[in-house]
Amino acid sequence: MFQFFSILFSLLNRSKRTVLFVLRIQLSLFKMFIPGFIKRRVERYKHKTAEGAQLIWDNFFKGGLFALFGAFILWLSIFLYISFYYYYMPSVSHTRQVNLKFKSNVDTTRTSWPTAHVQLTKLQNILMVGQSYRIFLKLEMPESPANVKLGMFMVCADLADKDGVMVSNSCRSTMLHYRSQLLSILTTLTLSPFMVLGSSEEKQTIMLELYSHFEEDKNHPVTDVYLEIQALEIEFYSATLHIQAHLTGLRYLMFHWPLLSAALGVSSNLFFITFIAAVSWWHIYAPRDQYGNQMFFAGFGTQLFMGDLDYQPEDEYDYDELRTDESGSSRSKSQAQEKTPKFEERKTSRSMIMELRRATDE
């Protein structure tokens, strides 16, 4: 009995020592591998965090660059439209004051017709070549007995360049609008309060069209206008020369619908600039295959250029040319001379393409 317990006790001691040894080994392994594992995990998290931060920064940089490039294209489109507008659109209206002068004798009787010299420009042309213009003379005339008695009279205009060369001449006739005596009395009675207060006058404004479609000559640009009213007894308050551009087509659209034309113009410029930029980027940075073709067009170009490499005979003559007899002998000379031109052309093309591919690979 005592021997049994001694054996059991020895077994327990051995088990205890074994368990302690295993625990020591596990603790050693834990001390050896756990810090490295934690360090690797920390390094991995640091690496992932750095990659995430770099990815965010790259996306932010690319987005900012894309936004900057888009803003540049937008402002370039707007600038191009504004430049085109100011280059293509003429000044719609020009107004010049006309100071008429005449000669008279001692008793103030006129001895010459009223004339005027109007200088349009000194430094640069105000009229655009190829643009049609309408030229008016605005006269403010009182309804005086002299003007009513005057009846019709002529107004002439001479257009000259800076060297004094006459470019064009035009004469038009006009007169005061007719009013009967009864109508004049009724108008005067009706407007008498306003006439007394000075807000209305007994006058008429005549718009005389001297030119309906005048176009500038690039060799002789108009700089001076000479006016002459062929009437000695005429009376007037003031005279004004008006030049208006007669807009048609695209110019008419751009002037009367500026917002619509601006939207269409800027959109067109934006489309073309973006298309050119995209094509340029693709031409520079697009991947290429081993033959130097861009990958987007590689399949199409190879199919067109190298389609005869996988040639398959289609007729009886082609089969006879490609195969030999079972005995190993080739076709006779007379049979070889019966080759079709189609096969000759394909064979030549195939050999040239094979040589080109071999040179490219080298």
Contacts in CASP RR format, 6 or more apart in sequence:
PFRMAT RR
TARGET T0000
AUTHOR 0000-0000-0000
METHOD contacts of the structure
MODEL  1
MFQFFSILFSLLNRSKRTVLFVLRIQLSLFKMFIPGFIKRRVERYKHKTA
EGAQLIWDNFFKGGLFALFGAFILWLSIFLYISFYYYYMPSVSHTRQVNL
KFKSNVDTTRTSWPTAHVQLTKLQNILMVGQSYRIFLKLEMPESPANVKL
GMFMVCADLADKDGVMVSNSCRSTMLHYRSQLLSILTTLTLSPFMVLGSS
EEKQTIMLELYSHFEEDKNHPVTDVYLEIQALEIEFYSATLHIQAHLTGL
RYLMFHWPLLSAALGVSSNLFFITFIAAVSWWHIYAPRDQYGNQMFFAGF
GTQLFMGDLDYQPEDEYDYDELRTDESGSSRSKSQAQEKTPKFEERKTSR
SMIMELRRATDE
73 270 0 8 1.000
73 273 0 8 1.000
73 274 0 8 1.000
73 277 0 8 1.000
74 266 0 8 1.000
74 270 0 8 1.000
76 269 0 8 1.000
76 273 0 8 1.000
77 265 0 8 1.000
77 266 0 8 1.000
77 267 0 8 1.000
77 269 0 8 1.000
77 270 0 8 1.000
77 273 0 8 1.000
78 266 0 8 1.000
78 269 0 8 1.000
80 269 0 8 1.000
81 262 0 8 1.000
81 265 0 8 1.000
81 266 0 8 1.000
81 269 0 8 1.000
85 254 0 8 1.000
88 250 0 8 1.000
88 251 0 8 1.000
88 254 0 8 1.000
89 251 0 8 1.000
89 254 0 8 1.000
89 255 0 8 1.000
90 127 0 8 1.000
90 128 0 8 1.000
90 131 0 8 1.000
90 245 0 8 1.000
90 251 0 8 1.000
91 126 0 8 1.000
91 128 0 8 1.000
91 245 0 8 1.000
92 244 0 8 1.000
92 245 0 8 1.000
92 247 0 8 1.000
92 255 0 8 1.000
93 242 0 8 1.000
93 243 0 8 1.000
93 244 0 8 1.000
93 245 0 8 1.000
94 120 0 8 1.000
94 126 0 8 1.000
94 242 0 8 1.000
94 243 0 8 1.000
94 244 0 8 1.000
95 240 0 8 1.000
95 241 0 8 1.000
95 242 0 8 1.000
95 243 0 8 1.000
96 118 0 8 1.000
96 120 0 8 1.000
96 225 0 8 1.000
96 240 0 8 1.000
96 241 0 8 1.000
96 243 0 8 1.000
97 238 0 8 1.000
97 239 0 8 1.000
97 240 0 8 1.000
97 241 0 8 1.000
98 116 0 8 1.000
98 118 0 8 1.000
98 137 0 8 1.000
98 227 0 8 1.000
98 238 0 8 1.000
98 239 0 8 1.000
98 240 0 8 1.000
98 241 0 8 1.000
99 116 0 8 1.000
99 239 0 8 1.000
100 114 0 8 1.000
100 115 0 8 1.000
100 116 0 8 1.000
100 227 0 8 1.000
100 229 0 8 1.000
100 236 0 8 1.000
100 239 0 8 1.000
101 114 0 8 1.000
101 115 0 8 1.000
101 116 0 8 1.000
102 110 0 8 1.000
102 111 0 8 1.000
102 112 0 8 1.000
102 113 0 8 1.000
102 114 0 8 1.000
102 115 0 8 1.000
103 110 0 8 1.000
103 111 0 8 1.000
103 112 0 8 1.000
104 110 0 8 1.000
104 111 0 8 1.000
105 111 0 8 1.000
110 232 0 8 1.000
110 233 0 8 1.000
111 232 0 8 1.000
112 232 0 8 1.000
113 228 0 8 1.000
113 229 0 8 1.000
113 230 0 8 1.000
113 231 0 8 1.000
113 232 0 8 1.000
114 228 0 8 1.000
114 229 0 8 1.000
114 231 0 8 1.000
114 234 0 8 1.000
115 226 0 8 1.000
115 227 0 8 1.000
115 228 0 8 1.000
115 229 0 8 1.000
116 226 0 8 1.000
116 227 0 8 1.000
116 228 0 8 1.000
116 239 0 8 1.000
117 224 0 8 1.000
117 225 0 8 1.000
117 226 0 8 1.000
117 227 0 8 1.000
118 224 0 8 1.000
118 225 0 8 1.000
118 226 0 8 1.000
118 227 0 8 1.000
118 241 0 8 1.000
119 223 0 8 1.000
119 224 0 8 1.000
119 225 0 8 1.000
120 126 0 8 1.000
120 127 0 8 1.000
120 222 0 8 1.000
120 223 0 8 1.000
120 224 0 8 1.000
120 225 0 8 1.000
120 243 0 8 1.000
121 223 0 8 1.000
122 223 0 8 1.000
125 216 0 8 1.000
125 221 0 8 1.000
125 222 0 8 1.000
125 223 0 8 1.000
126 243 0 8 1.000
127 133 0 8 1.000
127 216 0 8 1.000
127 221 0 8 1.000
127 222 0 8 1.000
127 243 0 8 1.000
128 216 0 8 1.000
128 245 0 8 1.000
129 215 0 8 1.000
129 216 0 8 1.000
129 217 0 8 1.000
129 218 0 8 1.000
129 221 0 8 1.000
130 215 0 8 1.000
130 216 0 8 1.000
131 215 0 8 1.000
131 216 0 8 1.000
131 245 0 8 1.000
131 246 0 8 1.000
131 251 0 8 1.000
132 213 0 8 1.000
132 214 0 8 1.000
132 215 0 8 1.000
132 245 0 8 1.000
132 246 0 8 1.000
132 248 0 8 1.000
133 211 0 8 1.000
133 213 0 8 1.000
133 214 0 8 1.000
133 215 0 8 1.000
133 216 0 8 1.000
133 243 0 8 1.000
133 244 0 8 1.000
133 245 0 8 1.000
133 246 0 8 1.000
134 209 0 8 1.000
134 211 0 8 1.000
134 212 0 8 1.000
134 213 0 8 1.000
134 214 0 8 1.000
134 243 0 8 1.000
134 244 0 8 1.000
134 245 0 8 1.000
134 246 0 8 1.000
135 157 0 8 1.000
135 170 0 8 1.000
135 209 0 8 1.000
135 210 0 8 1.000
135 211 0 8 1.000
135 214 0 8 1.000
135 241 0 8 1.000
135 242 0 8 1.000
135 243 0 8 1.000
135 244 0 8 1.000
136 207 0 8 1.000
136 208 0 8 1.000
136 209 0 8 1.000
136 210 0 8 1.000
136 241 0 8 1.000
136 242 0 8 1.000
136 243 0 8 1.000
136 244 0 8 1.000
137 155 0 8 1.000
137 157 0 8 1.000
137 207 0 8 1.000
137 208 0 8 1.000
137 210 0 8 1.000
137 227 0 8 1.000
137 239 0 8 1.000
137 240 0 8 1.000
137 241 0 8 1.000
137 242 0 8 1.000
138 205 0 8 1.000
138 206 0 8 1.000
138 207 0 8 1.000
138 208 0 8 1.000
138 239 0 8 1.000
138 240 0 8 1.000
138 241 0 8 1.000
138 242 0 8 1.000
139 174 0 8 1.000
139 205 0 8 1.000
139 206 0 8 1.000
139 208 0 8 1.000
139 236 0 8 1.000
139 238 0 8 1.000
139 239 0 8 1.000
140 203 0 8 1.000
140 204 0 8 1.000
140 205 0 8 1.000
140 236 0 8 1.000
140 237 0 8 1.000
140 238 0 8 1.000
140 239 0 8 1.000
141 147 0 8 1.000
141 176 0 8 1.000
141 203 0 8 1.000
141 204 0 8 1.000
141 205 0 8 1.000
141 206 0 8 1.000
141 234 0 8 1.000
141 235 0 8 1.000
141 236 0 8 1.000
141 237 0 8 1.000
142 201 0 8 1.000
142 202 0 8 1.000
142 203 0 8 1.000
142 235 0 8 1.000
142 236 0 8 1.000
142 237 0 8 1.000
143 176 0 8 1.000
143 179 0 8 1.000
143 184 0 8 1.000
143 202 0 8 1.000
143 203 0 8 1.000
143 204 0 8 1.000
144 235 0 8 1.000
146 233 0 8 1.000
146 234 0 8 1.000
146 235 0 8 1.000
147 176 0 8 1.000
147 234 0 8 1.000
147 235 0 8 1.000
148 176 0 8 1.000
149 233 0 8 1.000
150 175 0 8 1.000
150 176 0 8 1.000
150 231 0 8 1.000
150 233 0 8 1.000
150 234 0 8 1.000
151 175 0 8 1.000
151 176 0 8 1.000
152 173 0 8 1.000
152 174 0 8 1.000
152 175 0 8 1.000
153 173 0 8 1.000
153 174 0 8 1.000
153 175 0 8 1.000
153 229 0 8 1.000
153 230 0 8 1.000
153 231 0 8 1.000
153 234 0 8 1.000
154 171 0 8 1.000
154 172 0 8 1.000
154 173 0 8 1.000
154 229 0 8 1.000
154 230 0 8 1.000
154 231 0 8 1.000
155 171 0 8 1.000
155 172 0 8 1.000
155 173 0 8 1.000
155 174 0 8 1.000
155 208 0 8 1.000
155 210 0 8 1.000
155 227 0 8 1.000
155 228 0 8 1.000
155 229 0 8 1.000
155 230 0 8 1.000
156 169 0 8 1.000
156 170 0 8 1.000
156 171 0 8 1.000
156 172 0 8 1.000
156 227 0 8 1.000
156 228 0 8 1.000
156 230 0 8 1.000
157 169 0 8 1.000
157 170 0 8 1.000
157 171 0 8 1.000
157 210 0 8 1.000
157 211 0 8 1.000
157 225 0 8 1.000
157 226 0 8 1.000
157 227 0 8 1.000
157 228 0 8 1.000
158 166 0 8 1.000
158 168 0 8 1.000
158 169 0 8 1.000
158 225 0 8 1.000
158 226 0 8 1.000
158 228 0 8 1.000
159 166 0 8 1.000
159 167 0 8 1.000
159 168 0 8 1.000
159 169 0 8 1.000
159 214 0 8 1.000
159 222 0 8 1.000
159 224 0 8 1.000
159 225 0 8 1.000
160 166 0 8 1.000
160 167 0 8 1.000
160 222 0 8 1.000
160 223 0 8 1.000
160 224 0 8 1.000
160 225 0 8 1.000
160 226 0 8 1.000
161 167 0 8 1.000
161 220 0 8 1.000
161 221 0 8 1.000
161 222 0 8 1.000
161 223 0 8 1.000
161 224 0 8 1.000
162 221 0 8 1.000
162 223 0 8 1.000
162 224 0 8 1.000
164 224 0 8 1.000
165 220 0 8 1.000
167 217 0 8 1.000
167 220 0 8 1.000
167 222 0 8 1.000
168 211 0 8 1.000
168 214 0 8 1.000
168 222 0 8 1.000
170 210 0 8 1.000
170 211 0 8 1.000
172 208 0 8 1.000
172 209 0 8 1.000
172 210 0 8 1.000
174 206 0 8 1.000
174 208 0 8 1.000
176 204 0 8 1.000
176 206 0 8 1.000
177 204 0 8 1.000
179 187 0 8 1.000
188 195 0 8 1.000
188 202 0 8 1.000
191 200 0 8 1.000
194 200 0 8 1.000
195 201 0 8 1.000
195 202 0 8 1.000
203 237 0 8 1.000
213 246 0 8 1.000
216 222 0 8 1.000
225 241 0 8 1.000
227 239 0 8 1.000
227 241 0 8 1.000
245 251 0 8 1.000
247 255 0 8 1.000
247 256 0 8 1.000
253 260 0 8 1.000
253 261 0 8 1.000
254 261 0 8 1.000
282 294 0 8 1.000
282 296 0 8 1.000
283 294 0 8 1.000
286 294 0 8 1.000
286 295 0 8 1.000
286 296 0 8 1.000
287 294 0 8 1.000
287 295 0 8 1.000
288 294 0 8 1.000
288 295 0 8 1.000
288 298 0 8 1.000
289 295 0 8 1.000
289 298 0 8 1.000
290 360 0 8 1.000
290 361 0 8 1.000
291 298 0 8 1.000
291 302 0 8 1.000
291 360 0 8 1.000
293 299 0 8 1.000
293 301 0 8 1.000
293 302 0 8 1.000
305 353 0 8 1.000
306 353 0 8 1.000
306 357 0 8 1.000
308 346 0 8 1.000
308 349 0 8 1.000
308 350 0 8 1.000
308 353 0 8 1.000
309 350 0 8 1.000
309 353 0 8 1.000
309 354 0 8 1.000
311 346 0 8 1.000
311 350 0 8 1.000
313 319 0 8 1.000
313 321 0 8 1.000
313 322 0 8 1.000
315 340 0 8 1.000
317 338 0 8 1.000
317 339 0 8 1.000
317 340 0 8 1.000
317 343 0 8 1.000
318 340 0 8 1.000
318 343 0 8 1.000
320 331 0 8 1.000
320 335 0 8 1.000
321 331 0 8 1.000
321 339 0 8 1.000
321 343 0 8 1.000
324 330 0 8 1.000
324 331 0 8 1.000
END
